[in-house]
Every structure is written in structure tokens, then in C-alpha cells.
Amino acid sequence: MGKNILKRIDLIFKEEPDSKNVLKKTLSKSNDELINELIASGLKGRGGAGFPTGLKWKLTAESKSTEKYVICNADEGEPGTFKDREILTQVPYKVLTGMAVCGRIIGARKGFIYLRGEYKYLLKELNAEIKKFHAICDELGLKFRVEVFMGFGAYICGEESALFESMEGKRGEPRNKPPYPSDFGYLGKPTVINNVETLAHTFTIFQHGADKFRELGVKDSHGSKLFSISGDTPTPGIYELELGMTVEDFVNDFGDGDTKAVQVGGASGFCVPRKKFRETRIGYQGKLTGISLPTGGSMMLFNSSRSMYNLLSNYLEFFTEESCGQCTPCRVGTQQLIEGIRAVKRGEKPASYLDKLLALTETMKATAKCGLGQSVANSFQSIVENFREEMIY
């Protein structure tokens, strides 16, 4: 396949010379203008779920509560994802600006950055940036404060309600939904929670306008996205690309010439085999021809030297370790899956046993309490169905 170089975007990491003026210009607009700008941009959450950002802010703003919060989810624990730490290192003021504007819109005076425990080394410089940002807020008459809350290394706390529980001093376990954070979030108060990249994109939209953002991407998947690219690739790293590309385009640009699979979205995402590269797009455009896969940013490439059985076994070990154990489908299901594929590999179970395991993942998807247990099916099904022979021999 010939090279088809994807368009590189430079919006997230582009230095804006005067962030104070950006914030001042933004705050000169009404809340309705800002909400409408976000909605018009088509920005969806860059954590993978893809909920419309403008709608999330609007719903929280409509709550009558006098106490509200803004939380930046910086618990970047998905295997293969390493973009958010770079945003917080290189352009933290974009995230802080997004949080402050959100606070003004929804009526919140307090914001938190929930920082992944393994990123403690970022704390000193991040606090220094927050101090400088507070001075700008004071100068502009904006009563908004941000505080860093350190996580403790639990993958489950990337789930928003488990994150709230952790911040409240409880065990990090997901809550039942509804109610949703726009009504009942941190401390039971209306809360907007967005991930690092989503907030950085709001800065771009407020600075350059919704139309410029919509110029990028395709229908239902507007704008750009940061991708953490790793695995069997000659050019690993962080790249900002337009949404809507096919996996074939991606592999032409980042593959090593022998890519047999791409894991889209980390361990909780989908494994795309070579035969489906052309028909699979990255984004939220469900109405386009072929398959559309969202991603929080992790893109791992694997060539023919890799065992897909070992890959799946590694993912299942991860899920078994990180399950909070609160619900039976996830706690027991992950253990049964890993024991099951190992039994098939050793010849203790027939190949047909894989079908029973696939049925188990459907049960987990339907009955697990949160996204961790539900998403185990993504990698399991896509790897077993497309690389079944590697599970057996």
C-alpha cells in the first residue's frame, strides 16, 4: 500500500501568546453565547464516550443548585494512552481556561483536577501554573479556584462516579445511574466532569470559533483528536489528527509495513484486523458506510510477530486486577474468561468452548454495573472472532 500521509493538526499544543486576553474575550460573552458556540462546534467528549460537551454544560447550568463543581478527569489510566500528561505539561493554561469558563457558565466557583497517582511528578509545576492562573482570574474579577486532587493508581477511578467516590474519601466504586453528574455529582451536587483533552479543545473553540473547529473531521465527528501511538510503529508518539480517517489511512502512515492488527481505544477498545482496515473509521460517524469506532486516544499497532493470544491474555490479566469487585459479572466474569482461554490453549477445553466465553462477554456487557465490566467484551470479542486460530494453536 502506498503512503497516504494524514493531515497533521497543531491546535492543542499550539502556544497562545496571551491566554489572559483569550479568557477576557471569552468572558465578555454571555453564557448562552458560549453554550451555543460549544454546541455548534460539535465537540464530543474526548475520553471515548463521546457525549456532546455543550449539552453536558447546558444541562448542569440549568440545575437550580447554588453549589456546583467542575472536575477535570486527568486519571489517564487506559493502557497505551499518554497524551493528557503532555497537555498538562505543555499547555496547562488551556485546560484551566476551559475549567474557568465552564465554572462561569454553570455557576461553579470551585474546580478540581483529579490527577492520576502515577503523575505525581507533575504536581509541583502544575500547582505553580494554577497559582499564576488564579492571579489572572483575580485580575479579571473571576471568583474561581482550582485544586489538584491526587488519585491512588486505581483504573476504576477513571469512571466518573467512581472518581467522585474517591474524592469523597470512599472506596472508588461506580454508582448506579441515574442520577447523572449534571444532577448528582461530587458531594451530591451538580458537576461537570470532562477529561483533559476535551477541556483543551474548548479553549480552541472559544479562541478561534466553532466554524474553524468544524472545518476538521467529518459529519458526526467534528474536529481533531490527539492519538497516543505505540507498538510496532517506526514513529511512536502523540499526534493530532482529524477524526473520520480510516484505519487503512492510519496504518499507511504509522505502520511498519507488516501491521496485522490495530487496537483502537486501549485494552477496553476494539482490535481491528487487517481485513477490516479499509472499512473501519475512527470517530462517532455511525451513519457512514462501514464500522465507526470511538477512541480515547490509544492506538496500538501489532505486526505478524505478535501473538494475539498473548495480547488478549495480557488484557484480561489487567481487567482482572483492576476490577473493583463490586458486581459479580465483572468480578467473576473476568476470571472465567482468562481461565477459559488458557484452558483452550492447553487443550483442556475444546475450541468450541470459545463460543461459550463469547456468550459470557455478552452477559457481562448487558449486566456489569459500569464501563469496565461492559467493555471487556470489546477486546475479547474482536480478538477471538478475528484471530480464533491463535487462541487454539
N, C-alpha and C positions, 0 to 999 in steps of 0.2 A: 504494500500500500504506500502511495506517495504521501509526503508530508503535507498536512493542511494546517498551517500554523494558526492556532486560535488567537483571537484578539486579546492582547494584554490590556488590562484596565489599571489605572492608577488614581483611584479616588480615596480609598480607605487610608492608605499610607501617605497620601499627598499632604505635605505640610501646608497648613493655612497660616499665613503670616500674622494675622491679628484675630485670635479667637474671641477676644473681648468684643470686638465690633460685630462679629457674627452673632454672638449671644445678644448683644444690644439690639441689632436689627431684627432678630427673631422675636425678642420680647416686645418689640414695638407693635407687633401684630396681635390681633385678638385670638382668644383660644379657639374660636370657631374657624378662623382662617387657618390656623396651624393644623387643626384636626383635619380639615378639608384638604390641605396640602398633602398630609400623610396618606390619607385615603386615596387621593388622586394619583399618588406615586405608585400605588400597588405594592408597596413594601410588605413582605410577609416575613414572619419570624425566621431568622437565620439559624436557629438551633435545630432545625429539622422538621418541626411540627408544621410550620408554615401558616400559623394563624395571622390574619391581617393585623398589622401593628396599629394602624389608625383606628380600627374598630375596637381593639383592646383598650386603647387610651380613652376613646369616646365612652365606652361602657363604664369605665371606672370614674370618669369625670361626672357622669350622670348620677352616681351614688350620692345620697344626701348626707353621708357620714362627714363629720368635721375632722376626723383623723384618718389620714391615708398615707401610704408609703410607696416609694419607688425602689425597686430592687434590681440590681444588675447581677445576673447569674454568670459568674466567672468560674464556676466549678467545672472546668473543662476536663472531664474525665473519660470521654469516649476514646477508645484506643485508635490511634492514628490521627488524632486531631491536636494541633499545636498552634493554631492561628491566633486565638484570643490573647494569649500571653504576649504575643508580639504587638497587638493593638494596644494593650495596656502599657507596654514598654515604650513604644514609639509615638503613639498619638493618644495618650490617656485623656487629654482635654476634649476630644471629640465625644468620648463616652460620657464624661462628666457634663458636657454641654447638653447632650441628649437627655440625661437624667434630670438636669435642672429645668429644661423646657417642659419635660413631662410633668415634673412637680408643679410648675406654674399652671399647667393645663388642668390637672386633676385636683389641684388644691392640696398638695403634699409639701411639707416643709422638711421632710427627712428622707434621705436615701441611703441605701446600703449597697456595697459591693461585696457579694459573697464570693470570696477568693478561695480557690482550690488549695487544700492544705499543702500540696507539693510545690505551690508557687509562693511560699513564704518569703523566698529571697527577693520577691518583687515589692514587699511591703514597705520598706524604707523609702524608696523612690516614689512609690505610689502615694504614700501619705504626704510627701513633700509636694507632689503635684496637686493633691487635694487642698492643701493649705494655700497654695497660690490661687487655686480656683475659688476658694472661699473669699479671698480678698477681692476678686473680680465681682463676685456676687454682691458683696457688701457695697462696692463702688456703684453698682447698678441698682441698689436697693432691693435685691432679691434675697428674701429670707429662706435660704435653702442650704442644708448641710448634708454632707456625705461622710459616711463612716465605713471602714473596711471591717467585715466580719470574716474571720478565718474559718474555713472548713476543716474537716478532720480526715480527709482522704477517702470518704465513702462515695462510691459511684452512684448509689441510690439517691444521694442528695442533689444530683443534677435534676431530678424530678422536682418540679416547683413546690408541690405541697410538702414533700419530704424535706426540702430546703427550709421551708417555713418552720417545720417542727424542729429542725436542727437549731435554727436561730432562736427559738423559744426555749432552748435548753432541754429538749426532749430527744428521745431516740429518733433518728432520721428514718421515718416510715411514711409512706404515702397516705394521704387522707382519702376518704370517699368523696366522689364528685357526682352531682353538685353538692354544696355550693362551689362556685368558681372564685378565683382570686379577685376578680373585679367586685365581688360582694364580700368575700370572706377569705382574706389572705393572711399576711403576717399579723400576729396578735388578734386575729379575728376581724381585722379592718380591711377595707378595700385597698388592693395592692396591684400595681402594675409591675410585672416581672418580665424583663427582656434579657436576652443574652448580650454579651459584649459587642458582637458584630452588628446586631440589629440596632443598638443604640448609636454605634458609629455611623451607620447608614442614615440615621435620622439627621445627623449633623450635615451630611452631604446634601440631603433633600432640602433642609432649611437654608443652606448656603447657596445652592445652585438651582433649586426649584424642582418640582415634581416632573416637569416635562423632560428635563435633562436626564433624570433617573430613568424615565420610561423609554428613552431612546435605546437603552440597553435591554437585552433579553428578548423574550418573545411573549405572545399573548398568554396570560395567566401566570407568567414567570418573568416579571419585570425586574430590571436592574442587574447588578453584578453580584458576585459571590466570592468569598475567599475560600480557596481549596488548600488543604494540607495534603501534599502529595508525597507518598513514600512507597517503599517496596522496591520491586525490580524496575527501576527507572534511572536513566542517566542524569536526570535533572530533578532531584527531590527538592522540596521547599514549599513556600507559600506563594500562591499565585492568585490574582484577582481576575476572574473570567466572567463572561456573560453567561447567564442562565439560558437553558434551551439547547445547549450543544448535545450532540450525540456522543455516546461512549466511544464510537469509532473515531470521531474527531479528536476526542481526548487522548485515545491510545496512539493515534498517528503522531500526536505532538509530544507525548510524555512516555510512551512505551519504549522498550528496548529491542523491538523487532520480533519478540517471541512471547508477547503477552497472551496468556490463555484465559485470564480472568481479572476482573476489577471488582474489588469490594467497595461498594458505594455506601458511605454513611457509617463506617466503622463496624464493630462487632454486631451492633444492633441493626445494621443495614442489610443490603442485598448484594449477593455475589452475582455478577453478570458474566456469563461465559462468552467466549469468542464468537459463537454463532449468533449471539443477540446484540453484539456491539452496535450494529447499524440501526437497529430498530429501537434502541433504548436511549431516551433523552434524560438529561439531568434538569430537574425542576419540578414545577407543580402543574404543568400543562396537560391535564388529563384528557383534554379533547383532541389532542394531536394524535396523528397515526402512530401506533406502536406503544411502547411502555414508557411511562414517565416516573422517575424516581427522585424524591427529595433527598437532600443530604445536609447534615450539619456541617459538612466540610471535609470529612475524611475521605480520601481516595487512595486506596492501596492497590498497587499493581502486582500481579504474580505471573511469572513465566513458567515454562514447562518443567523447570527443575523443582518446582514446589509441589508438595503433597497436599491435596485439598482435604484429605482425611486429617492430616496433622493440623491444618488450619482450623477445621471445624472443631477438633478436639480441644485446641487451644482456646477457641471462643467459648466453648461450653464450660471449660475449667474456670474461665473468667466469670461467666454468669453464675456458676455455682458458688463461687467465692463471694461475689458482690450482691447476691440476692439477700434482701433484708430478712427473709424468712417469715414475713407476716402472713402471706397467703399460701395455701397448700399447692395450687397449680404451679407456682414458680419454685417454691422451696423443694418440693418433691420432683416436679417435672424436670428441672434442670439436671438433677442427679440421675433420674431414669434415662434421660437422653444420652448422657455421657457414658453411663454403664452399658446402654444398649448398643451404641456404635462400636464400642470396644469389644463387646461380645460377638458382634457380627464379624469384626475384623479378625478375631481369634478363631472364628469358625464354630463358636459355641451356639450361635443362633443362625438360622438360615437367612439368606439375602432378603426373603420376603418380610423378615422382621422389621426392615427399614420402613415398610408401609405402615406398620403399627406405630412406629415412632413418629412418622409424619402425621398420623391421626392424632397423636398425643399433642403435637405442636398446635394443631387446630383447636384443641380443647384449651390449651394454655392461652392462645390468642383470644379466645372468647371469654375466659373466666378469670385470668390473672388480674389482680387489682390495679396494677399500674403498667406503664410502658416497658419496664424492664422485662417482666414475665411475658408480656404480649409480643415484644419484639424479638424474643429468642427464635420464634418461628421464621423470621425473615432470613437470617443467615442459614439456619438449619435446612429449611425447605429449598432455598435457592442452591445450596451446595449439594445436598443429597440428590435433588432432582436432576441437576446438570452434570454432576460428577459421580454418579452412582457407582460406576465401576471402581473408582478409587476408594470407596467405602468398603469394598468387598475384598479386593485383591491387594 
